[in-house]
Amino acid sequence: DFVGVPCGIMDQMASACCTEGHALHLDTRDLTLRQVPFDLAAQGLTLLVVDTRVKHALGDGAYAERRAGCEEGARLLGIPTLRDLPYDGLDAALTALADAGADESVIRYVTHVVGDNRRVEQVIALLDAGEVRAAGPVLNEGHRSLRDDLRVSCAELDLAVSAAQEAGALGARMTGGGFGGSAVVLVEAAEADA
C-alpha cells in the first residue's frame, strides 16, 4: 500500500528507470526491466497525452475492489497471480471460474488482465520490429477492455479516446489507474495539431 492505495510498483519504476527513446517493459513477477526501442520521431509519429481534467481518487475503494477481484480470480484458479495464466489458457480459466461460481465482475477482471498481458507482449513485439503504427489497434483494444471488462474508464476518457479515433489517430487508450486522468493517443506527427 502507498498512501492508502493497494497498488503496485509500476509508476515508481517508470519514474526511476525509463530512458529517452524507449518504453520500459517491467515484469512484476521477477522485477526484470527491459528498455524497448520507442523512437517515435524517427517514424514520424508522436504520442499525445489528453488530460480529461477528471480527478481520480484511487483510494476511494473502486480501485481496491478491482485488485481484490483479480486476487480472488487467481485464488479460485489456484495460481499465485493472474500473471501466471497464459493467454491460451484464458477460455478454460473463464469456464473454471464460472463453474466455481465466481462473480461476473471477477470473470471480467480476469479477462482484462490476461488480455492486457497479451497486448503488452504484442506491442513489445511490434516495437522490436519497428512496427509502431501497427500498435494503434492494440491500444484501441486495450481501451475497450479497460472500459468494458475492468470498467475503470469514465465518460470523459471515452470521449477523448473516441474523438481521437474519429479524427484519425492510429490508436488511443486511457492510461493510469482509471476513473479519470488521461488518455494517450498515437498519431502521425504531421497531424498532431489537427
Beta strands, then each sheet from edge to edge (+ up, - down):
strand 1: 22-27
strand 2: 32-37
strand 3: 45-51
strand 4: 171-175
strand 5: 182-188
sheet 1: 1+ 2-
sheet 2: 3+ 5- 4+
end
